[in-house]
Amino acid sequence: LILFCQHPALCERLKNVRVLLYKNPSLVDEVRALRNKNEFGVGFKILDSIPAVIYLVARYHRSLEKGLNAAVQVSLAGDSDTIPAMVGAILGAYHGFSTFPKYWLDQLYDGTSAWEKRVSAKREQQDLGFISWKEVLWQTDKLYSLVP
């Protein structure tokens, strides 16, 4: 990424990503480093979010849960949803739906009930019956796992 970077400040922060990855810091030191506005930043602007996202995805590419937990810890000092949302989207796409912890999904019901009602109403209009949001996500994950 550094080779294709054309924005000097972003290039510098991407270099910091590489340096921090080689240091392999503890979570506490990692959070402290990523919150440093002069080296990374944890805001909603591209310059303040993308370097942290790239670092977290590279560091935690083996574990969606650890990656999201680290993203939340890092972003508590700044924009608390942008960085975790991007890290979760990338790691979720990489690992697939089945890697999301069940206890996380069990807590989503209330947050998705309005969406579930819309899906249900649409299905009833089409006379296809009701399908749960979990089934929709499972089928989507199954579909994407078939793509080469």
C-alpha positions as CSV (number, residue, x, y, z in Angstrom):
1,L,0.0,0.0,0.0
2,I,2.8,2.4,0.8
3,L,4.1,2.1,-2.8
4,F,0.8,3.3,-4.2
5,C,0.2,6.0,-1.6
6,Q,0.1,9.6,-2.9
7,H,-0.9,11.6,0.2
8,P,2.2,12.4,2.2
9,A,0.5,12.3,5.6
10,L,-1.2,9.0,4.9
11,C,2.0,7.5,3.5
12,E,3.7,8.4,6.8
13,R,1.0,6.7,8.8
14,L,1.1,3.6,6.7
15,K,4.8,3.4,7.4
16,N,3.9,3.6,11.1
17,V,1.6,0.6,10.6
18,R,4.5,-1.5,9.3
19,V,6.7,-0.4,12.2
20,L,4.1,-1.2,14.8
21,L,3.3,-4.6,13.2
22,Y,7.0,-5.5,13.4
23,K,7.1,-4.5,17.1
24,N,4.3,-7.0,18.0
25,P,3.2,-4.9,21.0
26,S,0.9,-6.0,23.9
27,L,-2.7,-4.9,23.6
28,V,-2.1,-2.0,26.0
29,D,0.9,-0.7,24.1
30,E,-1.0,-1.2,20.8
31,V,-4.0,0.8,22.0
32,R,-1.7,3.5,23.2
33,A,0.2,3.7,19.9
34,L,-2.9,3.7,17.7
35,R,-4.5,6.4,19.8
36,N,-1.5,8.7,19.2
37,K,-2.9,11.4,16.9
38,N,0.6,12.2,15.5
39,E,1.3,8.6,14.4
40,F,-2.1,7.0,13.7
41,G,-5.3,8.6,15.1
42,V,-8.7,7.1,15.8
43,G,-11.1,9.6,14.3
44,F,-13.7,9.4,11.5
45,K,-11.5,11.0,8.8
46,I,-9.7,8.8,6.4
47,L,-6.3,9.9,7.7
48,D,-7.4,9.1,11.2
49,S,-9.1,5.8,10.6
50,I,-7.7,3.8,7.7
51,P,-4.1,3.3,9.1
52,A,-5.6,1.9,12.3
53,V,-8.0,-0.3,10.4
54,I,-5.2,-1.6,8.2
55,Y,-3.1,-2.3,11.3
56,L,-5.9,-4.1,13.1
57,V,-6.9,-6.2,10.2
58,A,-3.3,-7.2,9.5
59,R,-2.6,-7.9,13.2
60,Y,-5.8,-9.9,13.9
61,H,-6.5,-11.5,10.5
62,R,-6.7,-14.9,12.2
63,S,-9.4,-14.0,14.7
64,L,-12.5,-11.9,14.0
65,E,-13.4,-11.8,17.7
66,K,-10.0,-10.6,18.8
67,G,-9.8,-8.1,15.9
68,L,-13.2,-6.5,16.8
69,N,-12.4,-6.5,20.5
70,A,-9.1,-4.7,19.8
71,A,-10.9,-2.3,17.4
72,V,-13.3,-1.3,20.1
73,Q,-10.5,-0.8,22.7
74,V,-8.6,1.4,20.3
75,S,-11.6,3.5,19.2
76,L,-12.9,4.3,22.7
77,A,-10.7,7.4,22.7
78,G,-12.1,8.7,19.4
79,D,-14.8,7.8,16.9
80,S,-16.2,4.7,18.6
81,D,-18.0,3.1,15.6
82,T,-16.1,3.8,12.4
83,I,-13.0,1.7,13.1
84,P,-14.8,-1.3,14.6
85,A,-17.3,-1.2,11.7
86,M,-14.6,-1.3,9.1
87,V,-12.5,-3.9,10.9
88,G,-15.7,-6.1,11.4
89,A,-16.7,-5.7,7.8
90,I,-13.3,-6.8,6.5
91,L,-12.7,-9.6,8.9
92,G,-16.3,-10.8,8.6
93,A,-15.9,-10.9,4.8
94,Y,-12.6,-12.7,5.1
95,H,-13.8,-15.3,7.7
96,G,-17.5,-15.6,6.9
97,F,-20.6,-15.4,8.9
98,S,-20.0,-18.7,10.8
99,T,-17.1,-17.1,12.7
100,F,-19.3,-14.6,14.5
101,P,-19.7,-15.8,18.1
102,K,-23.2,-17.1,18.8
103,Y,-23.6,-15.0,21.9
104,W,-23.1,-11.9,19.7
105,L,-25.7,-13.0,17.3
106,D,-28.2,-13.9,20.0
107,Q,-28.1,-10.3,21.2
108,L,-29.0,-8.9,17.8
109,Y,-32.6,-9.9,17.8
110,D,-34.0,-6.7,19.4
111,G,-31.8,-4.6,17.2
112,T,-33.0,-6.2,14.0
113,S,-36.7,-6.7,14.8
114,A,-37.8,-3.8,12.7
115,W,-35.9,-5.2,9.7
116,E,-37.2,-8.6,10.4
117,K,-40.8,-7.3,10.4
118,R,-40.2,-5.6,7.0
119,V,-38.7,-8.9,5.6
120,S,-41.7,-10.8,7.0
121,A,-44.2,-8.3,5.6
122,K,-42.5,-8.5,2.2
123,R,-42.5,-12.3,2.2
124,E,-46.2,-12.4,3.2
125,Q,-47.0,-10.1,0.3
126,Q,-45.1,-12.5,-2.0
127,D,-46.8,-15.4,-0.3
128,L,-43.4,-17.0,0.4
129,G,-43.8,-17.3,4.1
130,F,-41.5,-16.0,6.8
131,I,-37.8,-16.5,7.0
132,S,-35.8,-15.5,10.0
133,W,-32.9,-13.0,9.7
134,K,-30.5,-15.8,10.9
135,E,-31.6,-18.0,8.0
136,V,-31.1,-15.0,5.6
137,L,-27.6,-14.5,6.9
138,W,-26.8,-18.2,6.9
139,Q,-28.0,-18.6,3.3
140,T,-26.0,-15.5,2.3
141,D,-22.9,-17.0,3.9
142,K,-23.5,-20.3,2.2
143,L,-23.9,-18.5,-1.2
144,Y,-20.6,-16.6,-0.8
145,S,-18.7,-19.7,0.3
146,L,-19.5,-21.2,-3.1
147,V,-17.9,-18.3,-5.0
148,P,-14.4,-19.2,-6.1
